[in-house]
Amino acid sequence: MNTEYINFGRNLLMMVTLSFLPSLLILRFFYKRDLNPEPRKVLLKTFGLGFILAIPVLAITYPLAPLVWKIKNPMLAAMYWSLFCAAIPEEFFKFLVLTRYCTKNPAFDEPMDGIIYGVTASLGFATLESMMFISRIGWTAAIPRALTAVPAHACFGAVMGYYVSKEHFHPKKKGLSIGFGLLAAIFLHSLYDYPLIINQIWKLNPEVPIQLAVKLGFFVLFAMVFVFMIIWVYRLIKRTS
C-alpha cells in the first residue's frame, strides 16, 4: 500500500512539473522583455484565473462536443471542433480575464502589459490543459505540449493582449482594436488546431482513405501557422518595447 502511495505521489509530482515547467519558462521569457516588470502577485492571480478557465470552457464544450460525430465530412467536423469546442470558448474567457481584471488593475499602465497579461492568462489555461492531456494520454504528451501547444497558447494571448492594450491606451476607434484582437486570437487558435484535429478524426476513421500528399499538406499548414505566430509576436514585442 505504501508503495502505491509513493508511486502515486511520484507520478503526480512528475505530471505537475511537466505541466508547469514549460509555461513558467515561457512566462519568464516574456517577463524579461518587460522593461517595467509587473507585480508578481497580479501575475500570479492572472495565471490562476487562466488556470480555472477550464471550468466554464468545459461547461460550454461538453454539450457541444458530441455533435462533431454527426458531421460526416471530416473537414467540416474538424472545422466545427476547432472553432466551437476550442478556439471560441477558450479565447473568449481569456479575453474576459484581460478586459475584466487585468485592464482594471492599476499595474496595467503601459502597452507591453497587454502582451504580458495575455500570455500569463493563456499559459495558466495551457498548464491545466497539459495536466489533463498527460493524465489521460501519459508522459508522451508532455514533450509535444511543451514544444508546440504551450508556446502556441502564449502566442494567442500575446496577440490578443497587444490589441487589448492598444485599445486601452489609444481608444481612437472604440472597439475596433479590441475586437480585432479577440478575432485574431480565435482565428490563429482554430487554424493551429485544425490540422491536429483532422488528423485525429482520420485516425478514428481508418476506413476513410487519405492520400499522403493531403496529410503532408496539413502538416505544412500547421508548421506555417506556428512559425507565423512566433514572428508576429516577436514583432509586436519589438513594437512595444
BELDAGI-V940148 format. One record per backbone hydrogen bond with DSSP energy under -1.0 kcal/mol. NH is the residue of the N-H (numbers start at 1). CO is the residue of the C=O. E is the energy in kcal/mol with one decimal. If there is no record, write none. Layout:
# BELDAGI-V940148
[[NH | CO | E] [NH | CO | E]]
This chain:
# BELDAGI-V940148
[[5 | 1 | -2.1] [6 | 2 | -2.4] [7 | 3 | -2.6] [8 | 4 | -2.5] [9 | 5 | -2.7] [10 | 6 | -2.6] [11 | 7 | -2.6] [12 | 8 | -2.5] [13 | 9 | -2.4] [14 | 10 | -2.2] [15 | 11 | -2.4] [16 | 12 | -2.5] [17 | 13 | -2.4] [18 | 14 | -2.7] [19 | 15 | -1.6] [20 | 16 | -2.7] [21 | 17 | -2.7] [24 | 20 | -2.6] [25 | 21 | -2.3] [26 | 22 | -2.2] [27 | 23 | -2.6] [28 | 24 | -2.2] [29 | 25 | -1.7] [30 | 26 | -1.9] [31 | 27 | -2.8] [32 | 28 | -2.1] [43 | 39 | -2.1] [44 | 40 | -2.8] [45 | 41 | -1.9] [46 | 42 | -2.4] [47 | 43 | -2.8] [48 | 44 | -2.4] [49 | 45 | -2.6] [50 | 46 | -2.3] [51 | 47 | -2.2] [52 | 48 | -2.1] [55 | 52 | -1.6] [57 | 53 | -2.3] [58 | 54 | -2.9] [59 | 55 | -1.8] [60 | 56 | -1.5] [61 | 57 | -2.8] [62 | 58 | -2.4] [65 | 61 | -2.8] [67 | 64 | -1.1] [68 | 65 | -1.9] [69 | 66 | -1.3] [70 | 67 | -1.5] [71 | 68 | -1.2] [77 | 73 | -2.6] [78 | 74 | -2.4] [79 | 75 | -1.8] [80 | 76 | -2.6] [81 | 77 | -2.4] [82 | 78 | -2.7] [83 | 79 | -1.8] [84 | 80 | -2.5] [85 | 81 | -1.5] [87 | 82 | -2.6] [88 | 83 | -2.9] [90 | 86 | -2.1] [91 | 87 | -2.5] [92 | 88 | -2.1] [93 | 89 | -1.8] [94 | 90 | -1.7] [95 | 91 | -2.2] [96 | 92 | -1.8] [97 | 93 | -1.8] [98 | 94 | -2.3] [99 | 95 | -2.7] [100 | 96 | -2.9] [101 | 97 | -1.4] [102 | 97 | -2.2] [103 | 98 | -2.4] [105 | 102 | -1.3] [108 | 105 | -2.0] [109 | 107 | -1.7] [113 | 110 | -1.7] [114 | 111 | -1.1] [116 | 112 | -2.1] [117 | 113 | -2.9] [118 | 114 | -2.2] [119 | 115 | -2.6] [120 | 116 | -2.2] [121 | 117 | -2.5] [122 | 118 | -1.9] [123 | 119 | -2.7] [124 | 120 | -1.8] [125 | 121 | -1.7] [126 | 122 | -2.7] [127 | 123 | -2.1] [128 | 124 | -1.6] [129 | 125 | -2.4] [130 | 126 | -2.3] [131 | 127 | -2.0] [132 | 128 | -2.1] [133 | 129 | -2.3] [134 | 130 | -2.9] [135 | 131 | -2.2] [136 | 132 | -1.5] [137 | 133 | -3.5] [138 | 134 | -1.1] [141 | 138 | -1.8] [142 | 139 | -1.7] [145 | 141 | -1.7] [146 | 142 | -2.4] [147 | 143 | -2.2] [148 | 144 | -1.9] [149 | 144 | -1.0] [150 | 145 | -3.0] [152 | 148 | -2.3] [153 | 149 | -2.4] [154 | 150 | -2.0] [155 | 151 | -2.1] [156 | 152 | -2.5] [157 | 153 | -2.4] [158 | 154 | -2.3] [159 | 155 | -2.5] [160 | 156 | -2.3] [161 | 157 | -2.9] [162 | 158 | -2.2] [163 | 159 | -1.6] [164 | 160 | -2.1] [165 | 161 | -2.5] [166 | 162 | -2.2] [167 | 163 | -1.9] [168 | 164 | -2.1] [169 | 165 | -2.4] [170 | 166 | -2.0] [172 | 170 | -2.4] [176 | 173 | -1.9] [179 | 175 | -1.8] [180 | 176 | -2.4] [181 | 177 | -2.4] [182 | 178 | -1.8] [183 | 179 | -2.4] [184 | 180 | -2.9] [185 | 181 | -2.1] [186 | 182 | -2.3] [187 | 183 | -2.7] [188 | 184 | -2.7] [189 | 185 | -2.4] [190 | 186 | -2.6] [191 | 187 | -2.4] [192 | 188 | -2.3] [193 | 189 | -2.5] [194 | 190 | -2.1] [197 | 193 | -2.8] [198 | 194 | -2.6] [199 | 195 | -1.5] [200 | 196 | -1.6] [201 | 197 | -2.3] [202 | 198 | -2.1] [203 | 199 | -1.9] [204 | 200 | -1.8] [208 | 205 | -1.9] [215 | 211 | -1.7] [216 | 212 | -2.6] [217 | 213 | -2.1] [218 | 214 | -1.9] [219 | 215 | -1.9] [220 | 216 | -2.4] [221 | 217 | -2.1] [222 | 218 | -2.4] [223 | 219 | -2.3] [224 | 220 | -2.7] [225 | 221 | -2.5] [226 | 222 | -2.2] [227 | 223 | -2.4] [228 | 224 | -2.6] [229 | 225 | -2.3] [230 | 226 | -1.8] [231 | 227 | -2.3] [232 | 228 | -2.5] [233 | 229 | -2.7] [234 | 230 | -2.4] [235 | 231 | -2.1] [236 | 232 | -2.1] [237 | 233 | -2.4] [238 | 234 | -2.1] [239 | 235 | -1.9] [240 | 236 | -1.4] [241 | 237 | -1.6]]
